[in-house]
Amino acid sequence: MDADHIGLGIGDVASHGLPEATVLAQLTAALRNIVPRCGTDPAAALDELNTFLGRYHLNRMATACYLVFDRRTGALTYARAGHPPPLLRWHQRLPRRRHLTTVRPRSATSATDRPTSP
């Protein structure tokens, strides 16, 4: 993303096999192209990714979680679409205070996520 932000995408396509692996590879490539436009807004990135999936893979279903870590502030912002919330693990040497923000994509449903203290 940039010197202050790290983006991480996690996803899964329903079913197994070469066609599904190909869809996931295309979603990964699409996300790489979407992220520069969306900046540090994970919900916007997943909205665009959902549009891509619906346009080019109408009969496929995928889950996704996209996270943005701000290296300056330690804030972690993420959005998820059908994917379980990320499991966070704090390293003993890192400060325990972190901001965790869940944002909701317009095109996906999401439950409220709460971080658990280490």
C-alpha positions as CSV (number, residue, x, y, z in Angstrom):
1,M,0.0,0.0,0.0
2,D,2.4,2.7,1.3
3,A,5.2,3.1,3.8
4,D,2.7,3.4,6.7
5,H,0.1,0.8,5.8
6,I,0.1,-2.9,5.2
7,G,-2.8,-4.7,3.6
8,L,-3.7,-8.4,4.0
9,G,-6.4,-10.3,2.2
10,I,-7.8,-13.7,3.2
11,G,-10.3,-15.5,1.1
12,D,-11.9,-18.8,0.1
13,V,-13.9,-19.9,-2.9
14,A,-16.7,-22.4,-2.3
15,S,-16.0,-26.0,-3.5
16,H,-12.6,-27.5,-4.5
17,G,-10.7,-28.0,-7.7
18,L,-8.9,-26.2,-10.5
19,P,-11.8,-24.0,-11.5
20,E,-12.1,-22.7,-7.9
21,A,-8.4,-22.2,-7.6
22,T,-8.5,-20.2,-10.8
23,V,-11.3,-18.0,-9.4
24,L,-9.4,-17.3,-6.2
25,A,-6.3,-16.4,-8.3
26,Q,-8.4,-14.0,-10.3
27,L,-9.8,-12.5,-7.1
28,T,-6.3,-12.0,-5.7
29,A,-5.2,-10.2,-8.8
30,A,-8.4,-8.1,-8.8
31,L,-7.8,-7.1,-5.2
32,R,-4.2,-6.0,-6.0
33,N,-5.7,-3.7,-8.6
34,I,-8.5,-2.5,-6.4
35,V,-6.4,-1.6,-3.3
36,P,-4.6,1.4,-4.8
37,R,-8.0,3.0,-5.6
38,C,-9.5,2.4,-2.2
39,G,-6.6,3.5,-0.1
40,T,-7.0,2.4,3.5
41,D,-10.7,1.6,3.3
42,P,-11.2,-2.2,3.5
43,A,-15.0,-2.0,3.1
44,A,-14.6,-0.1,-0.2
45,A,-12.1,-2.7,-1.4
46,L,-14.4,-5.6,-0.6
47,D,-17.3,-3.8,-2.3
48,E,-15.3,-3.6,-5.5
49,L,-14.2,-7.2,-5.2
50,N,-17.8,-8.3,-4.8
51,T,-18.7,-6.4,-7.9
52,F,-15.9,-8.1,-9.8
53,L,-17.0,-11.6,-8.5
54,G,-20.6,-10.9,-9.6
55,R,-19.6,-9.6,-13.0
56,Y,-17.1,-12.3,-14.0
57,H,-18.1,-15.3,-11.9
58,L,-21.8,-15.1,-11.5
59,N,-22.3,-18.7,-10.2
60,R,-19.4,-18.6,-7.7
61,M,-19.4,-17.8,-4.1
62,A,-16.4,-16.6,-2.1
63,T,-15.7,-15.3,1.4
64,A,-13.2,-12.7,2.1
65,C,-11.6,-10.6,4.9
66,Y,-9.4,-7.6,4.1
67,L,-7.3,-5.9,6.8
68,V,-5.3,-2.7,6.8
69,F,-2.6,-2.3,9.5
70,D,-1.4,1.3,10.2
71,R,2.2,1.0,11.3
72,R,2.3,4.5,12.8
73,T,-0.7,4.1,15.1
74,G,-1.0,0.4,15.5
75,A,-4.6,0.5,14.3
76,L,-6.0,-2.5,12.5
77,T,-9.1,-1.9,10.4
78,Y,-10.8,-4.7,8.5
79,A,-13.9,-5.7,6.7
80,R,-15.2,-9.1,6.0
81,A,-17.8,-10.7,3.7
82,G,-19.0,-14.1,4.9
83,H,-15.5,-14.9,6.3
84,P,-15.0,-15.6,10.0
85,P,-13.4,-12.7,11.9
86,P,-9.6,-12.8,12.0
87,L,-7.9,-14.3,15.0
88,L,-5.6,-11.8,16.6
89,R,-2.5,-12.7,18.5
90,W,-0.4,-10.2,20.3
91,H,3.3,-10.8,20.6
92,Q,4.6,-10.4,24.1
93,R,7.0,-7.6,23.2
94,L,4.3,-5.4,21.5
95,P,2.2,-3.0,23.5
96,R,-1.2,-4.5,24.4
97,R,-3.2,-1.4,23.5
98,R,-4.3,-1.6,19.9
99,H,-7.3,-0.1,18.0
100,L,-9.3,-2.7,16.2
101,T,-12.0,-1.3,13.9
102,T,-14.5,-3.3,11.9
103,V,-16.0,-1.6,8.9
104,R,-19.0,-3.0,7.0
105,P,-19.0,-3.3,3.2
106,R,-22.2,-2.0,1.6
107,S,-22.6,-5.2,-0.4
108,A,-21.8,-7.7,2.4
109,T,-23.3,-8.6,5.7
110,S,-21.1,-8.6,8.8
111,A,-21.5,-9.2,12.5
112,T,-20.0,-6.9,15.0
113,D,-16.5,-8.0,15.9
114,R,-14.9,-7.4,19.2
115,P,-11.2,-8.0,19.9
116,T,-10.3,-10.2,22.8
117,S,-7.6,-9.1,25.2
118,P,-4.5,-11.2,25.2
